[in-house]
Structures are given as C-alpha cells and as structure tokens.
Amino acid sequence: MRAIRPRSQFNLQPAKKPKGKTLTLEQKVVNRGISKIRIRIEHVISGIKRYRIIKDQCPK
C-alpha cells in the first residue's frame, strides 16, 4: 500500500556525522539552512498550541 502525499510536501533531513569523522563545510552549511527552516516551523506550531487555535471552539 502506498501513502498519498501532496506534491508540495517534501522532507528535508540534515546530514548525520559519520562515525569517527566530521562533516564537510558544505554539509554544515546545508544543515544550518535546514535548521533555520525547522525553527520557524516549530515556532508556528507552538503558537498554534499556545493560543489553542485548533483545540478550543470559540464561544457563541
């Protein structure tokens, strides 16, 4: 069975440090860029949770 995902959805994963070695400068730059994107997304998710935008209903 195959999962259906929207075309606009993609997955970015940082490069892992190889055992006993270090990351190249290019890998570090890419990881930092991914981290910046992830931080912004995490802040949005925490804002949604903080203000209970999804969980609570507005009183009538």
N, C-alpha and C positions, 0 to 999 in steps of 0.2 A: 504494500500500500504506500502510495506516495503522498507526502504532505503538500498542500497547496498554499503557496505564499504569493503575496502581491509582487509585481515586478519591481516596485520602488523599494522594497525591503531588501536589505543586504546586511552582511555580518562582517565586521572588522575585528580581527583578533591580533593583539600585539605579538611580536616575535619573542619566543622564550630563549633564555640564555642557555646555550649548550653546556652540558656538564664539563667542568674543567676549563671552559673558555669564556671569552667575553663577547658581547655584541659589537658589531661594527658600528661606526659612526652613523652610517645610513640607517641601520636598523633602529638606533636610538632616536634619530630624528623622526622616523615614521611612528615609533611607539609614543613619542611625545605628542604628535599630532592626533593620534587615536585617543590618547588620554584627555586632551583638551575637548574633543567632541564628547567623550563619555561623561566628563564632569558636567557639561552643560545639560546633558540629558538627565543625569542624576539629580541636578538641582530642580529641573522641571517636575520630575516625578515626586520629589519631596514636597514641592509647593502644592501639588495636587493633593497629596496626603495631608499636609498641614491644614489646608483650608477645607478638607473633606468634600471636595468638589464632586467626587464620584459616589462616596458612601451615603451622605445625607441628602434628604429631599428638602426643598425649600418649603417653609410653612405657608399655608394658603390663607 
